[in-house]
Amino acid sequence: MSFLSERVKGLKPSATLAIDAKAKALKEQGEDILNLSAGEPDFDTPEHIKKACIKALEEGFTKYVATQGILSLRKAICQRIKEDYGLDYSPEEVIVASGAKQAIFNLLLALVNLGDEVLILSPYWVSYPPMVEIAGGIPKIVSSSFEKRFEPDLTDVEASISPSTKGMILNSPSNPTGLIYRREFYLGLSEIIKKHNLWVISDDIYDRLRFDGKGPENILTFAKELKDRVFLVNGVSKTYAMTGWRIGWAVGPKEVIKACSNLQGQSTSHATSFAQKGAEAALTGPQEPVKVMVEAFANRAKVLCQALREIPGLRFHEPQGAFYVFVDFSAYYGRKTEAEKEIQSSLDMADYLLDQAKVALVPGVAFGDDAFLRISFATSEEVLKLAVDRINIALKKLK
């Protein structure tokens, strides 16, 4: 007899977390694993942020706080958005959550009714479709192509819309591609959003990790008139190397933010009180550590891409931000390992490279494109070069 709900029976674990866990388990067993699957910066949290958290602990800031988040942090979030995007929000339009992931989850539960369709542009972050499904919705995947730098045709976007379509999720710079949507794409998309009266969740978690020297951009940068239907999601995890702190937020129209607060009040209550003080220090304190980290990621991207170009058959676009490159390995599909196992998919390739090369990558099927694997360059240049050397040797062994 099973007591499991229908909601969770088909739910799969996060592919990125699963690969990362497998790689770490092998490493603990003594294997020399190079883990390029992790979606977190390898930098330490800046000292002034840690000190702010320690100060909060020493001062006894360890009790319950408002579900929506401490007021000073919500004000800091509004100020950061004002500086980065020129947009005005009030603290009442902000909810602090236990990571950007929970912020998206809250929004979907607040916005999606049973049977509602939500457009997700492929390739996508692995958790978007399951989150929509848990909320009772139907993820509607809009495909794209390598040749068009993973920007879907606007005609395909509009053709995917039905009377049941209520919203869409956007993410740029993208996980997994590291690419940034163009102004023209956003402008065209904004017309479709207005025409079909859609809401938008803009996942901006990598918005300041871009390599072109420009400031953050999202759809409101090019279509401010959509402000009453766009929900901005962000957090401190990527920008400030604070993944374990679990502080993110959603910003948007008060009615929905209030609903998110009610939902959160019945689930996790508030995000950790003293971690919120650290997040406040991150947003209001020195931003130089961010610049240092972005410069390092930009250099690593160049080193990694230069090494990958030496391997025949691989295709990829050099990333413009975040810390990932999405690589097409399909030229090696159909070949066999020394054990006569045929490589037929990104899962097969990921398993082969982990076993043979001792390099952990994330299979692209988890992001909606089985031809690709995601490589994280949130590690040193030396490790990246060594990993590509190992991958090259392993690929040459395929028959």
C-alpha positions, 0 to 999 in steps of 0.5 A, spaced: 500 500 500 502 506 498 500 513 501 503 517 496 499 523 493 498 523 486 502 530 486 509 527 488 508 520 485 511 523 478 516 528 481 523 527 480 529 529 484 533 535 481 538 533 476 543 538 478 543 536 485 543 529 484 549 529 479 552 533 484 551 528 490 553 523 486 560 526 484 561 528 492 559 521 494 565 518 489 569 523 492 568 521 499 570 514 497 577 517 494 575 518 487 579 524 484 572 527 481 572 534 478 565 536 479 563 541 474 556 540 475 555 545 481 550 551 480 554 555 486 560 560 486 566 557 489 568 564 492 567 565 499 562 570 502 565 576 503 567 578 510 563 584 511 557 580 510 559 574 515 561 580 520 554 583 519 551 576 520 555 575 526 553 581 529 546 580 529 547 573 532 551 576 538 546 582 539 540 576 539 537 577 533 535 570 533 527 570 534 521 570 529 521 576 524 515 578 520 513 573 515 514 578 509 521 579 511 525 584 516 523 592 513 530 594 513 532 588 508 526 589 504 528 597 503 535 595 501 532 590 496 527 596 493 534 601 493 538 595 489 532 595 484 532 602 483 539 603 482 540 597 477 533 598 473 531 605 475 524 602 478 520 604 484 517 599 489 515 599 496 517 594 501 510 592 501 511 589 494 517 585 496 517 578 500 523 575 502 523 567 502 528 562 503 532 562 497 529 565 490 527 558 489 522 558 494 520 565 491 518 562 485 514 556 488 510 561 492 509 565 486 506 559 482 502 557 488 499 564 488 498 565 480 496 558 477 490 555 478 488 547 476 490 546 468 493 553 467 498 553 462 505 556 463 510 558 458 517 556 459 522 557 454 527 551 452 532 550 455 530 552 462 532 551 469 530 544 471 525 546 477 521 550 473 516 545 470 516 541 476 514 547 480 508 549 475 506 541 475 506 541 483 502 548 483 497 544 478 499 547 472 501 545 465 508 547 463 508 549 456 515 548 453 517 553 447 523 550 443 529 554 441 535 552 437 542 553 437 543 556 431 538 562 434 542 562 440 537 559 444 532 565 443 525 562 441 522 564 434 516 569 437 511 566 432 513 560 436 512 563 442 505 566 440 503 559 437 504 556 443 499 560 447 492 557 448 486 560 452 489 556 458 495 560 458 496 565 463 503 566 464 511 565 462 517 564 466 523 568 463 531 567 465 537 571 463 542 570 463 540 563 462 541 557 466 544 553 463 546 557 457 549 563 460 546 567 454 543 573 455 536 575 451 537 581 446 533 587 446 529 585 440 527 579 443 524 582 449 520 588 445 517 582 441 515 578 447 512 584 451 507 585 445 505 578 445 505 579 453 500 585 452 496 582 447 494 575 451 494 578 458 499 574 461 503 575 467 511 574 467 516 571 472 522 574 471 528 570 474 534 575 475 538 571 479 544 571 475 542 579 473 549 582 475 553 576 473 554 578 466 561 579 462 559 585 457 560 591 462 553 592 462 548 593 468 542 588 469 537 587 464 530 584 464 524 585 460 522 591 464 528 594 462 525 595 455 517 595 457 516 598 463 509 598 462 509 591 464 510 593 471 503 591 473 504 584 471 511 582 472 514 579 478 521 580 479 525 574 483 532 575 485 537 573 491 544 573 494 546 566 492 549 567 486 551 574 486 554 574 493 556 567 493 551 566 499 548 559 496 547 556 503 544 562 506 537 561 503 535 568 502 531 570 496 525 575 494 520 576 489 517 583 488 511 585 484 504 587 485 501 588 492 495 583 491 500 577 489 505 579 494 500 579 500 498 572 497 505 569 497 506 572 504 499 568 506 502 562 503 509 562 506 506 564 513 502 557 512 509 553 510 516 556 512 514 562 516 520 567 514 527 566 512 532 566 517 532 572 521 540 573 522 541 571 515 537 576 513 541 581 516 547 578 512 543 579 506 542 586 507 549 588 508 550 584 501 546 589 498 548 595 502 555 594 503 561 594 498 560 591 491 567 590 489 567 583 491 562 582 486 566 585 480 572 581 482 568 575 482 565 577 475 571 578 472 574 571 474 568 568 471 569 572 465 576 569 464 574 562 466 569 562 461 574 564 455 579 559 458 574 553 458 571 555 451 578 555 448 580 548 451 573 546 448 574 548 441 580 543 441 575 537 441 572 535 435 565 535 434 563 539 440 558 545 439 557 551 444 556 559 444 561 562 449 557 564 455 555 572 456 554 571 463 552 566 469 557 561 470 555 555 465 556 553 458 551 549 454 555 544 450 552 539 444 556 532 445 551 529 440 556 528 435 559 522 439 552 519 440 551 512 437 558 511 439 560 505 443 564 505 450 570 499 451 564 495 454 560 496 448 555 500 451 552 505 446 552 512 448 545 514 446 543 520 450 546 526 455 544 521 461 549 516 458 554 521 456 554 524 463 555 517 466 560 515 461 564 522 463 563 521 470 566 513 470 571 514 465 574 521 465 572 522 473 568 529 471 561 531 473 557 534 468 549 535 468 545 532 462 542 537 458 535 533 458 534 536 465 534 542 461 530 540 455 535 539 450 538 532 450 543 533 445 547 538 450 551 537 457 552 543 462 559 545 464 559 549 470 566 554 470 565 555 478 572 553 479 579 554 478 582 555 471 587 549 472 581 544 474 577 547 468 583 545 463 584 538 467 577 537 466 577 538 458 583 534 457 580 528 461 573 529 457 578 529 450 581 523 452 575 519 454 571 521 448 577 519 443 576 512 447 569 512 444 568 507 438 
